[in-house]
Amino acid sequence: MNRHSCRDCGVINCKNQDKKYPKFCPTKDLTDDEIIEIEKLYNEDNNRQISRISAEIEDEFYYKYTRVEEIIEFAKRMKMNKIGIAACVGLFEVT
């Protein structure tokens, strides 16, 4: 199974609603109620900021930075002073 993300899209219909969603897009089948609920979640606490900065990091540094470097950049943009990174098997090759 191919796993796609917004980065694979290129259509960006979710922003302007003037094009056709790609087949792999999970947002194409959302109901109005689901969209309202998702928008509420985005606006809770600092979810909007986290989502925006995460997308910026992926756009700017995908395949350029290691995961650890991406986490450090994310922490800087979130104005975090202290972070802890727990190592796992997935991080062994990039640390």
LOZA-374159 format. One record per residue: residue number from 1; residue in three letters; x, y, z of N, C-alpha, C in turn. Coordinates in steps of 0.02 Angstrom, whole numbers, padded with zeros to 5 digits. Example, Ala and Ser with C-alpha at 12.3 -4.5 7.8 and 13.67 -1.06 7.14 Angstrom:
REM LOZA-374159
nr:1	rest:ALA	n.c1:00660	n.c2:-00284	n.c3:00390	ca.c1:00615	ca.c2:-00225	ca.c3:00390	c.c1:00660	c.c2:-00165	c.c3:00390
nr:2	rest:SER	n.c1:00642	n.c2:-00112	n.c3:00354	ca.c1:00684	ca.c2:-00053	ca.c3:00357	c.c1:00645	c.c2:00002	c.c3:00394
***
This chain:
REM LOZA-374159
nr:1	rest:MET	n.c1:00042	n.c2:-00059	n.c3:00000	ca.c1:00000	ca.c2:00000	ca.c3:00000	c.c1:00044	c.c2:00062	c.c3:00000
nr:2	rest:ASN	n.c1:00033	n.c2:00108	n.c3:-00046	ca.c1:00069	ca.c2:00171	ca.c3:-00047	c.c1:00039	c.c2:00219	c.c3:00003
nr:3	rest:ARG	n.c1:00082	n.c2:00250	n.c3:00043	ca.c1:00059	ca.c2:00299	ca.c3:00091	c.c1:00076	c.c2:00368	c.c3:00063
nr:4	rest:HIS	n.c1:00025	n.c2:00409	n.c3:00056	ca.c1:00034	ca.c2:00476	ca.c3:00029	c.c1:00022	c.c2:00527	c.c3:00083
nr:5	rest:SER	n.c1:00048	n.c2:00586	n.c3:00072	ca.c1:00035	ca.c2:00642	ca.c3:00117	c.c1:00019	c.c2:00703	c.c3:00075
nr:6	rest:CYS	n.c1:00005	n.c2:00758	n.c3:00108	ca.c1:-00010	ca.c2:00820	ca.c3:00072	c.c1:00049	c.c2:00841	c.c3:00028
nr:7	rest:ARG	n.c1:00108	n.c2:00822	n.c3:00048	ca.c1:00168	ca.c2:00839	ca.c3:00009	c.c1:00165	c.c2:00808	c.c3:-00061
nr:8	rest:ASP	n.c1:00132	n.c2:00751	n.c3:-00069	ca.c1:00128	ca.c2:00717	ca.c3:-00133	c.c1:00075	c.c2:00747	c.c3:-00179
nr:9	rest:CYS	n.c1:00034	n.c2:00792	n.c3:-00153	ca.c1:-00026	ca.c2:00814	ca.c3:-00188	c.c1:-00011	c.c2:00859	c.c3:-00248
nr:10	rest:GLY	n.c1:00011	n.c2:00919	n.c3:-00236	ca.c1:00023	ca.c2:00966	ca.c3:-00290	c.c1:-00040	c.c2:01001	c.c3:-00314
nr:11	rest:VAL	n.c1:-00099	n.c2:00975	n.c3:-00298	ca.c1:-00162	ca.c2:01004	ca.c3:-00320	c.c1:-00184	c.c2:01061	c.c3:-00273
nr:12	rest:ILE	n.c1:-00177	n.c2:01049	n.c3:-00209	ca.c1:-00195	ca.c2:01096	ca.c3:-00156	c.c1:-00267	c.c2:01119	c.c3:-00163
nr:13	rest:ASN	n.c1:-00311	n.c2:01074	n.c3:-00179	ca.c1:-00382	ca.c2:01090	ca.c3:-00184	c.c1:-00412	c.c2:01107	c.c3:-00116
nr:14	rest:CYS	n.c1:-00383	n.c2:01081	n.c3:-00063	ca.c1:-00410	ca.c2:01094	ca.c3:00004	c.c1:-00406	c.c2:01168	c.c3:00021
nr:15	rest:LYS	n.c1:-00362	n.c2:01205	n.c3:-00012	ca.c1:-00356	ca.c2:01277	ca.c3:00002	c.c1:-00407	c.c2:01317	c.c3:-00038
nr:16	rest:ASN	n.c1:-00412	n.c2:01305	n.c3:-00103	ca.c1:-00454	ca.c2:01348	ca.c3:-00146	c.c1:-00519	c.c2:01316	c.c3:-00169
nr:17	rest:GLN	n.c1:-00525	n.c2:01251	n.c3:-00163	ca.c1:-00585	ca.c2:01215	ca.c3:-00183	c.c1:-00603	c.c2:01228	c.c3:-00257
nr:18	rest:ASP	n.c1:-00553	n.c2:01234	n.c3:-00299	ca.c1:-00566	ca.c2:01248	ca.c3:-00370	c.c1:-00539	c.c2:01194	c.c3:-00417
nr:19	rest:LYS	n.c1:-00515	n.c2:01139	n.c3:-00389	ca.c1:-00487	ca.c2:01084	ca.c3:-00429	c.c1:-00515	c.c2:01018	c.c3:-00404
nr:20	rest:LYS	n.c1:-00493	n.c2:00965	n.c3:-00435	ca.c1:-00515	ca.c2:00898	ca.c3:-00414	c.c1:-00462	c.c2:00867	c.c3:-00368
nr:21	rest:TYR	n.c1:-00485	n.c2:00837	n.c3:-00313	ca.c1:-00438	ca.c2:00805	ca.c3:-00268	c.c1:-00406	c.c2:00744	c.c3:-00301
nr:22	rest:PRO	n.c1:-00344	n.c2:00728	n.c3:-00285	ca.c1:-00314	ca.c2:00666	ca.c3:-00310	c.c1:-00349	c.c2:00607	c.c3:-00277
nr:23	rest:LYS	n.c1:-00346	n.c2:00549	n.c3:-00308	ca.c1:-00381	ca.c2:00490	ca.c3:-00282	c.c1:-00359	c.c2:00471	c.c3:-00212
nr:24	rest:PHE	n.c1:-00295	n.c2:00483	n.c3:-00195	ca.c1:-00270	ca.c2:00462	ca.c3:-00129	c.c1:-00288	c.c2:00510	c.c3:-00073
nr:25	rest:CYS	n.c1:-00319	n.c2:00566	n.c3:-00087	ca.c1:-00332	ca.c2:00618	ca.c3:-00037	c.c1:-00388	c.c2:00597	c.c3:00011
nr:26	rest:PRO	n.c1:-00374	n.c2:00595	n.c3:00076	ca.c1:-00426	ca.c2:00576	ca.c3:00124	c.c1:-00478	c.c2:00630	c.c3:00135
nr:27	rest:THR	n.c1:-00463	n.c2:00692	n.c3:00116	ca.c1:-00511	ca.c2:00746	ca.c3:00128	c.c1:-00567	c.c2:00749	c.c3:00077
nr:28	rest:LYS	n.c1:-00561	n.c2:00714	n.c3:00022	ca.c1:-00612	ca.c2:00719	ca.c3:-00030	c.c1:-00679	c.c2:00689	c.c3:-00010
nr:29	rest:ASP	n.c1:-00679	n.c2:00645	n.c3:00039	ca.c1:-00741	ca.c2:00612	ca.c3:00060	c.c1:-00768	c.c2:00637	c.c3:00127
nr:30	rest:LEU	n.c1:-00742	n.c2:00692	n.c3:00152	ca.c1:-00765	ca.c2:00718	ca.c3:00216	c.c1:-00834	c.c2:00750	c.c3:00211
nr:31	rest:THR	n.c1:-00874	n.c2:00740	n.c3:00263	ca.c1:-00940	ca.c2:00773	ca.c3:00266	c.c1:-00930	c.c2:00843	c.c3:00294
nr:32	rest:ASP	n.c1:-00981	n.c2:00886	n.c3:00288	ca.c1:-00977	ca.c2:00953	ca.c3:00315	c.c1:-00967	c.c2:00951	c.c3:00391
nr:33	rest:ASP	n.c1:-01000	n.c2:00905	n.c3:00425	ca.c1:-00992	ca.c2:00899	ca.c3:00498	c.c1:-00921	c.c2:00879	c.c3:00516
nr:34	rest:GLU	n.c1:-00891	n.c2:00835	n.c3:00478	ca.c1:-00822	ca.c2:00815	ca.c3:00491	c.c1:-00774	c.c2:00873	c.c3:00481
nr:35	rest:ILE	n.c1:-00786	n.c2:00912	n.c3:00429	ca.c1:-00744	ca.c2:00971	ca.c3:00416	c.c1:-00748	c.c2:01020	c.c3:00474
nr:36	rest:ILE	n.c1:-00809	n.c2:01032	n.c3:00499	ca.c1:-00818	ca.c2:01078	ca.c3:00555	c.c1:-00781	c.c2:01052	c.c3:00617
nr:37	rest:GLU	n.c1:-00786	n.c2:00988	n.c3:00630	ca.c1:-00752	ca.c2:00958	ca.c3:00688	c.c1:-00676	c.c2:00963	c.c3:00681
nr:38	rest:ILE	n.c1:-00650	n.c2:00951	n.c3:00621	ca.c1:-00578	ca.c2:00956	ca.c3:00609	c.c1:-00555	c.c2:01028	c.c3:00619
nr:39	rest:GLU	n.c1:-00593	n.c2:01076	n.c3:00594	ca.c1:-00575	ca.c2:01146	ca.c3:00603	c.c1:-00573	c.c2:01165	c.c3:00676
nr:40	rest:LYS	n.c1:-00619	n.c2:01139	n.c3:00716	ca.c1:-00619	ca.c2:01151	ca.c3:00788	c.c1:-00555	c.c2:01124	c.c3:00819
nr:41	rest:LEU	n.c1:-00535	n.c2:01064	n.c3:00799	ca.c1:-00474	ca.c2:01034	ca.c3:00826	c.c1:-00413	c.c2:01075	c.c3:00808
nr:42	rest:TYR	n.c1:-00410	n.c2:01098	n.c3:00746	ca.c1:-00353	ca.c2:01140	ca.c3:00725	c.c1:-00347	c.c2:01203	c.c3:00767
nr:43	rest:ASN	n.c1:-00404	n.c2:01229	n.c3:00789	ca.c1:-00403	ca.c2:01292	ca.c3:00826	c.c1:-00395	c.c2:01283	c.c3:00901
nr:44	rest:GLU	n.c1:-00394	n.c2:01221	n.c3:00925	ca.c1:-00383	ca.c2:01208	ca.c3:00997	c.c1:-00311	c.c2:01220	c.c3:01015
nr:45	rest:ASP	n.c1:-00301	n.c2:01250	n.c3:01074	ca.c1:-00235	ca.c2:01261	ca.c3:01102	c.c1:-00187	c.c2:01287	c.c3:01049
nr:46	rest:ASN	n.c1:-00131	n.c2:01253	n.c3:01040	ca.c1:-00083	ca.c2:01275	ca.c3:00990	c.c1:-00078	c.c2:01226	c.c3:00931
nr:47	rest:ASN	n.c1:-00133	n.c2:01189	n.c3:00918	ca.c1:-00134	ca.c2:01142	ca.c3:00863	c.c1:-00121	c.c2:01175	c.c3:00795
nr:48	rest:ARG	n.c1:-00149	n.c2:01234	n.c3:00785	ca.c1:-00139	ca.c2:01270	ca.c3:00721	c.c1:-00065	c.c2:01285	c.c3:00710
nr:49	rest:GLN	n.c1:-00033	n.c2:01311	n.c3:00762	ca.c1:00038	ca.c2:01327	ca.c3:00757	c.c1:00080	c.c2:01264	c.c3:00745
nr:50	rest:ILE	n.c1:00065	n.c2:01211	n.c3:00781	ca.c1:00102	ca.c2:01149	ca.c3:00773	c.c1:00093	c.c2:01122	c.c3:00702
nr:51	rest:SER	n.c1:00032	n.c2:01122	n.c3:00677	ca.c1:00018	ca.c2:01097	ca.c3:00609	c.c1:00053	c.c2:01139	c.c3:00556
nr:52	rest:ARG	n.c1:00050	n.c2:01205	n.c3:00564	ca.c1:00081	ca.c2:01250	ca.c3:00515	c.c1:00157	c.c2:01241	c.c3:00514
nr:53	rest:ILE	n.c1:00187	n.c2:01242	n.c3:00573	ca.c1:00260	ca.c2:01236	ca.c3:00576	c.c1:00283	c.c2:01167	c.c3:00553
nr:54	rest:SER	n.c1:00246	n.c2:01116	n.c3:00570	ca.c1:00263	ca.c2:01048	ca.c3:00546	c.c1:00262	c.c2:01045	c.c3:00469
nr:55	rest:ALA	n.c1:00211	n.c2:01075	n.c3:00439	ca.c1:00206	ca.c2:01076	ca.c3:00366	c.c1:00263	c.c2:01116	c.c3:00335
nr:56	rest:GLU	n.c1:00281	n.c2:01172	n.c3:00367	ca.c1:00337	ca.c2:01213	ca.c3:00342	c.c1:00402	c.c2:01173	c.c3:00343
nr:57	rest:ILE	n.c1:00414	n.c2:01138	n.c3:00399	ca.c1:00475	ca.c2:01099	ca.c3:00406	c.c1:00478	c.c2:01044	c.c3:00352
nr:58	rest:GLU	n.c1:00423	n.c2:01009	n.c3:00343	ca.c1:00422	ca.c2:00956	ca.c3:00292	c.c1:00434	c.c2:00986	c.c3:00223
nr:59	rest:ASP	n.c1:00403	n.c2:01042	n.c3:00208	ca.c1:00411	ca.c2:01073	ca.c3:00142	c.c1:00483	c.c2:01096	c.c3:00130
nr:60	rest:GLU	n.c1:00513	n.c2:01126	n.c3:00180	ca.c1:00580	ca.c2:01154	ca.c3:00171	c.c1:00637	c.c2:01104	c.c3:00177
nr:61	rest:PHE	n.c1:00628	n.c2:01052	n.c3:00218	ca.c1:00685	ca.c2:01010	ca.c3:00235	c.c1:00677	c.c2:00936	c.c3:00220
nr:62	rest:TYR	n.c1:00622	n.c2:00915	n.c3:00188	ca.c1:00610	ca.c2:00845	ca.c3:00173	c.c1:00667	c.c2:00818	c.c3:00130
nr:63	rest:TYR	n.c1:00699	n.c2:00765	n.c3:00150	ca.c1:00756	ca.c2:00734	ca.c3:00117	c.c1:00818	c.c2:00779	c.c3:00117
nr:64	rest:LYS	n.c1:00818	n.c2:00832	n.c3:00155	ca.c1:00877	ca.c2:00875	ca.c3:00163	c.c1:00905	c.c2:00868	c.c3:00233
nr:65	rest:TYR	n.c1:00861	n.c2:00865	n.c3:00283	ca.c1:00880	ca.c2:00859	ca.c3:00353	c.c1:00865	c.c2:00788	c.c3:00377
nr:66	rest:THR	n.c1:00902	n.c2:00767	n.c3:00427	ca.c1:00884	ca.c2:00705	ca.c3:00461	c.c1:00824	c.c2:00719	c.c3:00505
nr:67	rest:ARG	n.c1:00793	n.c2:00667	n.c3:00531	ca.c1:00735	ca.c2:00677	ca.c3:00575	c.c1:00754	c.c2:00718	c.c3:00637
nr:68	rest:VAL	n.c1:00813	n.c2:00704	n.c3:00663	ca.c1:00835	ca.c2:00741	ca.c3:00722	c.c1:00844	c.c2:00815	c.c3:00706
nr:69	rest:GLU	n.c1:00873	n.c2:00831	n.c3:00649	ca.c1:00881	ca.c2:00901	ca.c3:00628	c.c1:00813	c.c2:00934	c.c3:00618
nr:70	rest:GLU	n.c1:00764	n.c2:00897	n.c3:00590	ca.c1:00697	ca.c2:00924	ca.c3:00582	c.c1:00665	c.c2:00939	c.c3:00650
nr:71	rest:ILE	n.c1:00676	n.c2:00895	n.c3:00699	ca.c1:00649	ca.c2:00906	ca.c3:00766	c.c1:00680	c.c2:00969	c.c3:00797
nr:72	rest:ILE	n.c1:00745	n.c2:00977	n.c3:00788	ca.c1:00779	ca.c2:01036	ca.c3:00815	c.c1:00751	c.c2:01100	c.c3:00782
nr:73	rest:GLU	n.c1:00743	n.c2:01099	n.c3:00716	ca.c1:00715	ca.c2:01157	ca.c3:00681	c.c1:00644	c.c2:01171	c.c3:00704
nr:74	rest:PHE	n.c1:00604	n.c2:01119	n.c3:00713	ca.c1:00536	ca.c2:01127	ca.c3:00738	c.c1:00537	c.c2:01160	c.c3:00807
nr:75	rest:ALA	n.c1:00580	n.c2:01135	n.c3:00851	ca.c1:00585	ca.c2:01163	ca.c3:00919	c.c1:00604	c.c2:01237	c.c3:00918
nr:76	rest:LYS	n.c1:00651	n.c2:01255	n.c3:00874	ca.c1:00671	ca.c2:01325	ca.c3:00868	c.c1:00611	c.c2:01368	c.c3:00847
nr:77	rest:ARG	n.c1:00575	n.c2:01346	n.c3:00796	ca.c1:00518	ca.c2:01386	ca.c3:00771	c.c1:00461	c.c2:01389	c.c3:00821
nr:78	rest:MET	n.c1:00455	n.c2:01339	n.c3:00863	ca.c1:00404	ca.c2:01339	ca.c3:00916	c.c1:00428	c.c2:01378	c.c3:00978
nr:79	rest:LYS	n.c1:00490	n.c2:01404	n.c3:00973	ca.c1:00521	ca.c2:01442	ca.c3:01028	c.c1:00527	c.c2:01401	c.c3:01092
nr:80	rest:MET	n.c1:00544	n.c2:01337	n.c3:01083	ca.c1:00556	ca.c2:01293	ca.c3:01139	c.c1:00627	c.c2:01301	c.c3:01163
nr:81	rest:ASN	n.c1:00637	n.c2:01302	n.c3:01228	ca.c1:00703	ca.c2:01311	ca.c3:01257	c.c1:00737	c.c2:01245	c.c3:01274
nr:82	rest:LYS	n.c1:00697	n.c2:01194	n.c3:01285	ca.c1:00725	ca.c2:01130	ca.c3:01306	c.c1:00682	c.c2:01074	c.c3:01277
nr:83	rest:ILE	n.c1:00715	n.c2:01025	n.c3:01247	ca.c1:00679	ca.c2:00967	ca.c3:01220	c.c1:00716	c.c2:00903	c.c3:01239
nr:84	rest:GLY	n.c1:00680	n.c2:00849	n.c3:01240	ca.c1:00710	ca.c2:00784	ca.c3:01251	c.c1:00692	c.c2:00740	c.c3:01192
nr:85	rest:ILE	n.c1:00741	n.c2:00703	n.c3:01168	ca.c1:00729	ca.c2:00658	ca.c3:01111	c.c1:00745	c.c2:00587	c.c3:01134
nr:86	rest:ALA	n.c1:00696	n.c2:00544	n.c3:01133	ca.c1:00706	ca.c2:00474	ca.c3:01151	c.c1:00724	c.c2:00436	c.c3:01088
nr:87	rest:ALA	n.c1:00778	n.c2:00398	n.c3:01090	ca.c1:00800	ca.c2:00360	ca.c3:01032	c.c1:00757	c.c2:00298	c.c3:01024
nr:88	rest:CYS	n.c1:00744	n.c2:00281	n.c3:00962	ca.c1:00709	ca.c2:00219	ca.c3:00945	c.c1:00744	c.c2:00189	c.c3:00885
nr:89	rest:VAL	n.c1:00724	n.c2:00130	n.c3:00866	ca.c1:00755	ca.c2:00096	ca.c3:00809	c.c1:00753	c.c2:00139	c.c3:00747
nr:90	rest:GLY	n.c1:00698	n.c2:00175	n.c3:00736	ca.c1:00691	ca.c2:00218	ca.c3:00677	c.c1:00740	c.c2:00276	c.c3:00675
nr:91	rest:LEU	n.c1:00767	n.c2:00295	n.c3:00732	ca.c1:00815	ca.c2:00351	ca.c3:00734	c.c1:00888	c.c2:00329	c.c3:00735
nr:92	rest:PHE	n.c1:00901	n.c2:00264	n.c3:00744	ca.c1:00970	ca.c2:00241	ca.c3:00749	c.c1:01011	c.c2:00259	c.c3:00688
nr:93	rest:GLU	n.c1:00983	n.c2:00254	n.c3:00629	ca.c1:01021	ca.c2:00267	ca.c3:00568	c.c1:01033	c.c2:00341	c.c3:00555
nr:94	rest:VAL	n.c1:00994	n.c2:00385	n.c3:00587	ca.c1:01001	ca.c2:00457	ca.c3:00572	c.c1:01031	c.c2:00496	c.c3:00630
nr:95	rest:THR	n.c1:01054	n.c2:00461	n.c3:00681	ca.c1:01085	ca.c2:00497	ca.c3:00738	c.c1:01160	c.c2:00488	c.c3:00737
***
